[in-house]
Amino acid sequence: MRPAGSANVLACLAGAGLGVSSLVKVTTFLLKREYADANSAIITRR
């Protein structure tokens, strides 16, 4: 079962000729606390 709201993501992938196997997860680690505010701004930017 897929999470609610995933239909749009799946439709976008299909439109590009891709599928769920094309998705990746990226994890970042901050090396210094001083980067926390800049990192947060980037993540929440839309």
Contact map, one row per residue, 1 for C-alpha under 8 A:
1110000000000000000000000000000000000000000000
1111010000000000000000000000000000000000000000
1111110000000000000000000000000000000000000000
0111111000000000000000000000000000000000000000
0011111110000000000000000000000000000000000000
0111111111000000000000000000000000000000000000
0001111111100000000000000000000000000000000000
0000111111110000000000000000000000000000000000
0000111111111000000000000000000000000000000000
0000011111111100001100000000000000000000000000
0000001111111110000000000000000000000000000000
0000000111111111000000000000000000000000000000
0000000011111111111100000000000000000000000000
0000000001111111111000000000000000000000000000
0000000000111111110000000000000000000000000000
0000000000011111110000000000000000000000000000
0000000000001111111000000000000000000000000000
0000000000001111111111000000000000000000000000
0000000001001100111111100000000000000000000000
0000000001001000011111100000000000000000000000
0000000000000000011111100000000000000000000000
0000000000000000011111110000000000000000000000
0000000000000000001111111000000000000000000000
0000000000000000000001111100000000000000000000
0000000000000000000000111110000000000000000000
0000000000000000000000011111000000000000000000
0000000000000000000000001111100000000000000000
0000000000000000000000000111110000000000000000
0000000000000000000000000011111000000000000000
0000000000000000000000000001111110110000000000
0000000000000000000000000000111110100000000000
0000000000000000000000000000011111110000000000
0000000000000000000000000000011111110000000000
0000000000000000000000000000000111111000000000
0000000000000000000000000000011111111110000000
0000000000000000000000000000010111111111000000
0000000000000000000000000000000001111111100000
0000000000000000000000000000000000111111110000
0000000000000000000000000000000000111111111000
0000000000000000000000000000000000011111111100
0000000000000000000000000000000000001111111110
0000000000000000000000000000000000000111111110
0000000000000000000000000000000000000011111110
0000000000000000000000000000000000000001111111
0000000000000000000000000000000000000000111111
0000000000000000000000000000000000000000000111
